[in-house]
Amino acid sequence: MSLELPVLVVAGASGFVGRALGRALTEEHRFRIVGLSRGPHEPGDGYDAWRSVDLFSLLDTERALEGASMAVYLVHSMMPHDGLTQARFEDLDLLCADNFGRAAAKAGVRQIVYLGGLVPRVGELSDHLKSRTEVEGALAAHGVPVTTLRAGMVVGPGGSSFEMLARLVERLPVMLCPAWTSTRSQPIALEDAVRLLSFAIDRRECFGRTYDVGGPDVLTYREMMQLTADALGKRRRLISVPWFSPSISTLWVSLVSGASPSLVGPLVQSLRHEMVARDRELADRAGVVGVPFREVLAESVRAIRSMPRSPSRASRRSASPLEPRRDGARAAPKRVRSVQRLVLPSGRHATWAATEYFRWLERAMRPFLRVELSEGDAHARIAIAGTKLSLLELRYSKERSTHDRPLLYIVGGLLSNDDGRGRLELRELRGTRTMLAAIHDYIPRIPWFLYRRTQALGHLWVMWRFARYLARTPDTGGPAGVTGVTEPQGS
């Protein structure tokens, strides 16, 4: 393949859709295709090269997108993580999407193609669907045109949606069907989703557009379960129950299917919405008629029966750049990621909030803590009042900070087992008053079991109080913030 071909970078390349997209694109010979993955990856699945990336790191994401002309974003963060993660999945999604949008703008990427979720016509959105629309906005906020394909359930061999359906049907001869199983949905075959993604890439008339995509069949979840039972050759009795309980449904689906509650929960919350495409504009333009649901099921069943059963297969999860690396996990230190969503007062920006946080912290924690903030050298020191004992020390990175994203490295203190990666950032989401306060890769010095029950809970309490303080701050005022010396390049 010629190196003169434009570079297409795919985030989420090692996942269900990403692997299929790589194989399809390599047959077209339009791009040099680079896949992004959390850990090292051998070339394959249609990708000419792989780059390791931590999408929670802006610097890492910028390096991963170097030289890219186009990008595809197939990432979600609903899977569990190693260490301790204090965050809602939608805040993790938003942070990673904002990093990707910022990095794509810096690299001169001319288009991002994003596979999102269908948005219902009426009613309040579930957290899962709100997150999908927030990601759309974050990807586009920094000026790169985004093409969004909004899809419901993507079904195909090896996909988590089919596997959850199949496990429910295989393991339950009698199934109680709560109210959400009567909700209509429009699943799309993996093959069709990939064809539409491929069609939209580098097609200028698609820049900045949002399309609903779906297969030819509109079905209730109960009908999908019955069709899955037919495809598996199982006779199953489905009994309707007149209530909708997200918590019970999540527990039931998770226990029976073996899927993580962190994955199942947000999906179940979304099932109260009808997930039906408004039109077939993109499919008609691409000439994609659509594979019927029965045919997708038949192909998926053939594929699953042709594979040997093994514990590793039963427990495997779709990989993504957000998933933790498993190699050497026992030897690696446990790290903390904590992300909280705050609301900025009108007229203020994140750099003002960073300075104000330390000033507020000293007032809020008096007489127990003393906070020293030197604007001259941009150094923050949190100490035990009346002593010289520093609990945490942070230093502002001028080189890696902007007014809407100040970055401070955790450089010392009795509570930190610093290795140079721990950092605190506050970032505002462009065009909104939303700000994310995030700690990344922090390694506590105190024993892990003690940290989780003391310092971790204390941090959440402090951020909750700071959020209340910001909510009471007047909505007027000029910019203010920390300034300081240049630090080595960072995340």
Secondary structure as UniProt FT lines:
FT   TURN            3..4
FT   STRAND          7..11
FT   TURN            12..14
FT   HELIX           16..28
FT   STRAND          32..37
FT   TURN            45..46
FT   STRAND          49..52
FT   TURN            55..56
FT   HELIX           58..64
FT   TURN            65..67
FT   STRAND          70..73
FT   STRAND          84..86
FT   HELIX           89..107
FT   STRAND          111..117
FT   HELIX           127..140
FT   TURN            141..142
FT   STRAND          146..151
FT   STRAND          154..155
FT   TURN            157..158
FT   HELIX           160..171
FT   STRAND          174..177
FT   HELIX           179..182
FT   STRAND          184..185
FT   STRAND          188..189
FT   HELIX           190..200
FT   TURN            201..202
FT   HELIX           204..206
FT   TURN            207..208
FT   STRAND          210..212
FT   STRAND          219..220
FT   HELIX           221..232
FT   STRAND          237..240
FT   HELIX           246..257
FT   HELIX           261..270
FT   TURN            271..272
FT   HELIX           281..286
FT   HELIX           293..306
FT   HELIX           311..315
FT   TURN            321..322
FT   TURN            327..331
FT   STRAND          336..343
FT   TURN            346..347
FT   HELIX           350..365
FT   TURN            366..368
FT   STRAND          369..374
FT   TURN            375..378
FT   STRAND          379..384
FT   TURN            385..386
FT   STRAND          390..396
FT   TURN            398..400
FT   TURN            403..404
FT   STRAND          407..412
FT   TURN            414..415
FT   STRAND          423..428
FT   TURN            430..431
FT   STRAND          434..442
FT   HELIX           448..453
FT   HELIX           455..472
//
